[in-house]
């Protein structure tokens, strides 16, 4: 049985709108350019450094901005909802015998409350860290805890930084098109696959004949 590891924000949780709201609050306070509704699609097609440049956010201020955004999102956490179709997709994966975990840069407490509030079931592991680009270390820790090899995991995420983290530790990734990064940006980076809906994601993960060697 393979181990499917999920990103949280933008993959399980439909948090993009809340993140934009949080950023605009911080931008107003710090004097950065806000994100206008008509800019969202174009910004989603950019890498994180490119977005920072477009919004006039100095790279050295990014950690503080992210910290303030997380604080705001935590305060507004009760408004956060699962991506439509995610509860059914998770149930289908569990029924198919898949082991599920979460690796995220969000807070453990935030994820635990969200999972319980929306009845998303139990996860084998929930590992979190406060570094925006630290997921590779979390994935390595997850494998060490479970005595697993990279080919025994498959990560499901919505951002280019997720794919880059997976590549650093040899884990394949299924990208999803409904999160923070544009589908074209993700597809161009060469993930193992690209799912456009949670139902398509579950079907891809449950398929008997894999699109890549060594999976399921």
Secondary structure, DSSP 8 states (H G I E B T S, - for coil): --EEEE--BTTTB--HHHHHHHHHHHHHHHT-----GGGHHHHHTS-HHHHHHHHT--GGGHHHHHHHHHHHHHHTGGG--B-TTHHHHHHHHHHTT-EEEEEESS-HHHHHHHHHHTT----S-EEE-S-TT-HHHHHHHHHHHHT--GGGEEEEESSHHHHHHHHHTT-EEEEETTSSS-HHHHHHTT-SEEESSHHHHHHHHH-SS-SSTT--
